[in-house]
Amino acid sequence: MPGTDVPIHRHPDKDESFVILCGKVRSTTYNDDGSVIDSVILSQDDGIYGVDIPQCVWHKLESLAPASVIFECKAGPYSNANDNENEKHIFLSLDSSELKR
């Protein structure tokens, strides 16, 4: 759903990459003082398919279109003990009424 977001957070020991699968998603990065470093709209229609976020960089994602889906990738292995509340998210903005078989 448009307006759905992953709140501002950072990963102190991992880079993170996002690839747009469908829809439109804004990726915004921030300095420690909260000022914007960059804001990129990921969209296959516009030819901007992905973004890499370096470790320790504050960032946020926001869905801009219905049925927006991203692929998120971080270095592994995954450890539940190292996860924090800000990293526990599913960013799949898909309304069941939009599913077509």
C-alpha positions as a Python dict, from the first residue, in 0.01 Angstrom:
ca = {
    (1, 'M'): (0, 0, 0),
    (2, 'P'): (128, 349, -73),
    (3, 'G'): (247, 513, 247),
    (4, 'T'): (363, 183, 400),
    (5, 'D'): (718, 225, 521),
    (6, 'V'): (1013, 68, 694),
    (7, 'P'): (1112, 323, 960),
    (8, 'I'): (1453, 490, 967),
    (9, 'H'): (1715, 245, 1091),
    (10, 'R'): (2071, 133, 1024),
    (11, 'H'): (2280, -183, 1041),
    (12, 'P'): (2610, -133, 1224),
    (13, 'D'): (2784, -435, 1075),
    (14, 'K'): (2616, -509, 739),
    (15, 'D'): (2557, -350, 402),
    (16, 'E'): (2206, -395, 267),
    (17, 'S'): (2075, -409, -90),
    (18, 'F'): (1724, -371, -228),
    (19, 'V'): (1594, -469, -571),
    (20, 'I'): (1250, -365, -692),
    (21, 'L'): (1038, -654, -820),
    (22, 'C'): (723, -454, -896),
    (23, 'G'): (568, -120, -810),
    (24, 'K'): (758, 185, -683),
    (25, 'V'): (954, 226, -362),
    (26, 'R'): (1147, 528, -235),
    (27, 'S'): (1479, 463, -61),
    (28, 'T'): (1609, 754, 145),
    (29, 'T'): (1944, 770, 325),
    (30, 'Y'): (2027, 1009, 609),
    (31, 'N'): (2328, 1156, 789),
    (32, 'D'): (2358, 1116, 1165),
    (33, 'D'): (2207, 1464, 1206),
    (34, 'G'): (1893, 1357, 1014),
    (35, 'S'): (1969, 1548, 695),
    (36, 'V'): (1899, 1362, 370),
    (37, 'I'): (2196, 1217, 185),
    (38, 'D'): (2000, 1081, -109),
    (39, 'S'): (1649, 980, -210),
    (40, 'V'): (1596, 736, -496),
    (41, 'I'): (1273, 598, -638),
    (42, 'L'): (1314, 234, -737),
    (43, 'S'): (1096, 149, -1036),
    (44, 'Q'): (1134, -101, -1318),
    (45, 'D'): (934, 136, -1539),
    (46, 'D'): (1196, 407, -1485),
    (47, 'G'): (1495, 170, -1513),
    (48, 'I'): (1612, 218, -1153),
    (49, 'Y'): (1618, -137, -1022),
    (50, 'G'): (1814, -134, -699),
    (51, 'V'): (2014, 43, -436),
    (52, 'D'): (2299, -52, -203),
    (53, 'I'): (2304, 90, 151),
    (54, 'P'): (2646, 81, 323),
    (55, 'Q'): (2670, -33, 683),
    (56, 'C'): (2606, 233, 948),
    (57, 'V'): (2403, 452, 708),
    (58, 'W'): (2056, 549, 832),
    (59, 'H'): (1787, 460, 578),
    (60, 'K'): (1414, 430, 524),
    (61, 'L'): (1194, 268, 258),
    (62, 'E'): (849, 384, 155),
    (63, 'S'): (600, 220, -79),
    (64, 'L'): (473, 461, -343),
    (65, 'A'): (244, 232, -542),
    (66, 'P'): (0, -53, -479),
    (67, 'A'): (151, -402, -506),
    (68, 'S'): (508, -282, -448),
    (69, 'V'): (746, -568, -376),
    (70, 'I'): (1120, -555, -305),
    (71, 'F'): (1391, -814, -257),
    (72, 'E'): (1614, -738, 43),
    (73, 'C'): (1961, -881, 82),
    (74, 'K'): (2209, -860, 373),
    (75, 'A'): (2523, -1061, 444),
    (76, 'G'): (2459, -1376, 642),
    (77, 'P'): (2433, -1589, 824),
    (78, 'Y'): (2110, -1474, 981),
    (79, 'S'): (2109, -1486, 1359),
    (80, 'N'): (1792, -1420, 1556),
    (81, 'A'): (2012, -1318, 1850),
    (82, 'N'): (2163, -1036, 1641),
    (83, 'D'): (1832, -914, 1505),
    (84, 'N'): (1674, -604, 1652),
    (85, 'E'): (1318, -476, 1647),
    (86, 'N'): (1389, -232, 1361),
    (87, 'E'): (1507, -517, 1139),
    (88, 'K'): (1197, -731, 1189),
    (89, 'H'): (985, -626, 898),
    (90, 'I'): (818, -757, 591),
    (91, 'F'): (790, -498, 321),
    (92, 'L'): (534, -651, 91),
    (93, 'S'): (271, -397, 4),
    (94, 'L'): (22, -623, -166),
    (95, 'D'): (-352, -614, -120),
    (96, 'S'): (-521, -950, -176),
    (97, 'S'): (-773, -784, -408),
    (98, 'E'): (-480, -709, -642),
    (99, 'L'): (-381, -1075, -678),
    (100, 'K'): (-462, -1228, -1013),
    (101, 'R'): (-416, -1593, -1104),
}
